[in-house]
Amino acid sequence: MNYLPQSLKNFLSDSAAIFVGLEVGDGVVKLREEYRLNCSRHADIKELAKARCPGRFCRPGLKDLAWEVANLRMANPKHVCMSNWENRVLDVHQIEYAYIDAFASF
């Protein structure tokens, strides 16, 4: 994808927004390198999980954390994980996957 809508750029660069997720820093780096977009505030819940439950999570994934914290079972279909997320239009499976991922991160 070579283009980001201005409304998305505004949202991602809003200093009042905090972007939370697993290894969210990787996405922040990609946005900075590929789109020259700075997301100044982000938090990695992996580090929080390791700090809150020492010894329990050495390499937690979102699926593990969602189950542990909220009894939320997440399906991770490989064909969706490995699909082209840079398509201009995402298919229904990608949208569902992204929605569940965002919900579990919240």
N, C-alpha and C positions, 0 to 999 in steps of 0.2 A: 504494500500500500504506500503510495507516494504522497497522499494528501490526507490531511486531518482537517475536519471542519473547524472554523473559528470558534464555534460554541464549545467544542470539545477541548480545544487549546485553552480557552478561557477557564474552563472547569479544572483541567489538569494543572494549570499554573496558579490557581487560586490559593493564596497563602493561608486561607482559613480552612482549607480541606486537608484532611489527614488520610493518606492511603494506607490501608491495613491489609496484610495478607502474608502468605508464606513466601519467603524470598522475594518480597515486593521490590527490594532494591535492584534486582535484575531488570525488572520492567522499567524502573526509574532510569537506570543506565541506558537502556535501549531507547527510551524516549529522548534522552539528552543527546545521545550519539546520532540517532537517525533523524530526529526532528528538531534538534536544538531547543528542546522544551524542558524547562526545569520544574520538577515536582519537588518543592522544598521540604515537605513534611510527609514522612512515611514511617510505618512501624512494622516490624517483622514479628508476627505472632509465634513463630518458631522459637525465637529467643525467649519470649515470655513464657511459653509452655515449659521450656527447659529450666527456666529460673523458678517457676512455680512448683514444678514437680521434678526436682533433681533426681537423676537416676532412672526415672520412668520413661522419659522421652530423650533418647540421644539423637535420633533423626526423625522427628515426627513429621508425618504428612498431614495434609488437611483432612483426608479421610479419617485418619486415626484421631485427630483432635476433635472433629465433628462428632464422632461416635462417643468419645470419652466425655466431652463437655455437654453435649445436647442429645445424646442417643439418636443422632441423625446418621442414617446409613446413606452413603454416597456411592453411586455406581461410577466407575471410571472406565467407560468403554474405550479400548485402545484406538479403535478406528476414529473416534471423535478427538481424543487427545492428540493423535498424530495427524489430524487433518490440517488443511491449510487455513490457518487463523488469520492470514493476511489477505484473504479474499475480500473484495469490496462489500459483498453481501454474504453474511453467514447463513448456514442452513439451520433448520429448526433444531437439530441435535446439538449444534455448537451453541446456539442461543440458550437452550435448556441447560447445557453443561456450565456455561458462564453464569447463568442465573443461580444455579445451585452452589457453585463455587463462591459467588459473591454473598449469598445468603449464609453459607457456612462460615465465611470470614467475619461476618457481622456479629 
